[in-house]
Amino acid sequence: MEINKVLVADAVDQACVDLLKENKIDVDCKFKLTKEQLIKEIPNYDGLIVRSDTKVTKEVIQASKLKVIGRAGAGVDNIDVDAATKQSIVVLNTPGGNAISACELTCTLITSLARNVVPGAASLKAGRWDRKLFSGHEIYCKVLGIVGLGRIGREVAVRMQAWGMKTVGFDPIVSADDAAKFNVKFLELDKIWPIADYITVHVPLIPETRNLIDAKVLAQCKKGVKIVNVARGGIIDEHALFQALESGQCNGAGLDVYEQEPPTEEITWKLIKHPKVVATPHLGASTTEAQVRVAVEVSEQFVALTKTNPSFTETLGIINPSVVAKK
Ligand SMILES: NC(=O)c1ccc[n+]([C@@H]2O[C@H](COP(=O)([O-])OP(=O)(O)OC[C@H]3O[C@@H](n4cnc5c(N)ncnc54)[C@H](O)[C@@H]3O)[C@@H](O)[C@H]2O)c1
């Protein structure tokens, strides 16, 4: 595939631009373009690289002569993959590049919830000395239910085992034997709900996982369960979670992702402001290391598609392989 000119439309690490240029691909960086500006610019490029800010809509795609669209990050929520596929445009992302960072934030949320770190710190900063109010509990020997045993889910399991947590989990494409290799006891979801002290989700947002944790599931959970979502908004029903926090059925939640981002719905804000919720603004991949990794991985795949540099041959993040097969 010939890729001569690439537009980088969101701020990605400089490593991305450098690697493309080293491989004789021209790069323009133009950030924060309006939809109209993007539609005007896009016919000049073979490739487009975005993070989350730029929405690569059907209109943008139809105005383009793009050959490839790359997302420096996991998931392609902001790219209309159907429209791109219809126009034979390769869409790729960097699925593993931020797994460790998302895993580490998950573990941070679990331990913060156990020890009331966030409300305790806020109270002290406000000049109070509320030692009794913020007494927590140990996570040693508590049961962590992990829904989704892919890249991030299994990294979380291994780290939380080091804290002495018992890990149980479910994933439709992972066998009990495979799960046992990383010390996770494989259980069906309905067996996980009643025994887990903490539940963390690490699945993609697809029709099968939308509202995976809803009022019915929360009612089956152990009273006082704590829920963590560093995957995608929409996997946990925000109304149901709020109700469970209010009733005490759920005793805490760690949330990094929301139904709408930035949040627009009143229910999302009610959750974020709830005293039992530790909420972060989609920071899962926001580390220096992850940003460099995803920047390098996206540009390496662009170079691999050109087949001009034998050092780069892997295109593991392609979302629509049928397009590549046709080329
Ligand atoms: N907060 C962030 O900034 C951030 C950063 C990176 C990734 N993520 C998100 O984290 C999630 C997990 O990422 P990953 O890299 O581990 O993905 P992955 O593809 O490696 O693993 C996802 C796993 O979920 C499993 N799964 C699918 N449907 C399921 C279901 N109904 N029940 C149980 N398991 C199911 C899949 O079989 C797969 O093994 C994704 O939603 C990703 O977008 C968020």
The ligand as an SDF file (V2000), in Angstrom:
LIG
                    3D

 44 48  0  0  0  0  0  0  0  0999 V2000
  -10.0480    3.4000   30.4470 N   0  0  0  0  0  0  0  0  0  0  0  0
   -9.1740    3.3810   29.4560 C   0  0  0  0  0  0  0  0  0  0  0  0
   -8.5190    4.3570   29.1610 O   0  0  0  0  0  0  0  0  0  0  0  0
   -8.9340    2.1000   28.6940 C   0  0  0  0  0  0  0  0  0  0  0  0
   -7.6470    1.8090   28.2190 C   0  0  0  0  0  0  0  0  0  0  0  0
   -7.4490    0.6040   27.5290 C   0  0  0  0  0  0  0  0  0  0  0  0
   -8.5250   -0.2500   27.2990 C   0  0  0  0  0  0  0  0  0  0  0  0
   -9.7560    0.1030   27.7470 N   0  0  0  0  0  0  0  0  0  0  0  0
  -10.9030   -0.8050   27.5360 C   0  0  0  0  0  0  0  0  0  0  0  0
  -10.7120   -1.9530   28.3640 O   0  0  0  0  0  0  0  0  0  0  0  0
  -11.4760   -3.0360   27.8190 C   0  0  0  0  0  0  0  0  0  0  0  0
  -10.6280   -4.2990   27.8060 C   0  0  0  0  0  0  0  0  0  0  0  0
   -9.5010   -4.1130   26.9700 O   0  0  0  0  0  0  0  0  0  0  0  0
   -8.5090   -5.3280   26.6370 P   0  0  0  0  0  0  0  0  0  0  0  0
   -7.3280   -4.7240   25.9540 O   0  0  0  0  0  0  0  0  0  0  0  0
   -8.3060   -6.1910   27.8230 O   0  0  0  0  0  0  0  0  0  0  0  0
   -9.3730   -6.1090   25.5680 O   0  0  0  0  0  0  0  0  0  0  0  0
   -9.2050   -7.6380   25.0990 P   0  0  0  0  0  0  0  0  0  0  0  0
   -9.8310   -7.6970   23.7510 O   0  0  0  0  0  0  0  0  0  0  0  0
   -7.8070   -8.0840   25.2640 O   0  0  0  0  0  0  0  0  0  0  0  0
  -10.1050   -8.4320   26.1530 O   0  0  0  0  0  0  0  0  0  0  0  0
  -11.4820   -8.2850   26.2190 C   0  0  0  0  0  0  0  0  0  0  0  0
  -12.0400   -9.6340   26.6240 C   0  0  0  0  0  0  0  0  0  0  0  0
  -13.4430   -9.4830   26.8860 O   0  0  0  0  0  0  0  0  0  0  0  0
  -14.0240  -10.7240   26.5510 C   0  0  0  0  0  0  0  0  0  0  0  0
  -15.4730  -10.6370   26.4600 N   0  0  0  0  0  0  0  0  0  0  0  0
  -16.2340  -10.2480   25.4120 C   0  0  0  0  0  0  0  0  0  0  0  0
  -17.5270  -10.3360   25.7300 N   0  0  0  0  0  0  0  0  0  0  0  0
  -17.6030  -10.7860   27.0090 C   0  0  0  0  0  0  0  0  0  0  0  0
  -18.6620  -11.0770   27.8960 C   0  0  0  0  0  0  0  0  0  0  0  0
  -19.9430  -10.9330   27.5380 N   0  0  0  0  0  0  0  0  0  0  0  0
  -18.3580  -11.5130   29.1460 N   0  0  0  0  0  0  0  0  0  0  0  0
  -17.0690  -11.6740   29.5340 C   0  0  0  0  0  0  0  0  0  0  0  0
  -16.0230  -11.4210   28.7130 N   0  0  0  0  0  0  0  0  0  0  0  0
  -16.2800  -10.9760   27.4750 C   0  0  0  0  0  0  0  0  0  0  0  0
  -13.3670  -11.0900   25.2260 C   0  0  0  0  0  0  0  0  0  0  0  0
  -13.5250  -12.4620   24.9310 O   0  0  0  0  0  0  0  0  0  0  0  0
  -11.9210  -10.6970   25.5190 C   0  0  0  0  0  0  0  0  0  0  0  0
  -11.1450  -11.7860   25.9650 O   0  0  0  0  0  0  0  0  0  0  0  0
  -11.9500   -2.5670   26.4480 C   0  0  0  0  0  0  0  0  0  0  0  0
  -13.2790   -2.0960   26.5590 O   0  0  0  0  0  0  0  0  0  0  0  0
  -11.0380   -1.3940   26.1540 C   0  0  0  0  0  0  0  0  0  0  0  0
  -11.6100   -0.4840   25.2470 O   0  0  0  0  0  0  0  0  0  0  0  0
   -9.9940    1.2380   28.4460 C   0  0  0  0  0  0  0  0  0  0  0  0
  1  2  1  0
  2  3  2  0
  2  4  1  0
  4  5  1  0
  4 44  2  0
  5  6  2  0
  6  7  1  0
  7  8  2  0
  8  9  1  0
  8 44  1  0
  9 10  1  0
  9 42  1  0
 10 11  1  0
 11 12  1  0
 11 40  1  0
 12 13  1  0
 13 14  1  0
 14 15  2  0
 14 16  1  0
 14 17  1  0
 17 18  1  0
 18 19  2  0
 18 20  1  0
 18 21  1  0
 21 22  1  0
 22 23  1  0
 23 24  1  0
 23 38  1  0
 24 25  1  0
 25 26  1  0
 25 36  1  0
 26 27  1  0
 26 35  1  0
 27 28  2  0
 28 29  1  0
 29 30  1  0
 29 35  2  0
 30 31  1  0
 30 32  2  0
 32 33  1  0
 33 34  2  0
 34 35  1  0
 36 37  1  0
 36 38  1  0
 38 39  1  0
 40 41  1  0
 40 42  1  0
 42 43  1  0
M  CHG  2   8   1  16  -1
M  END
$$$$
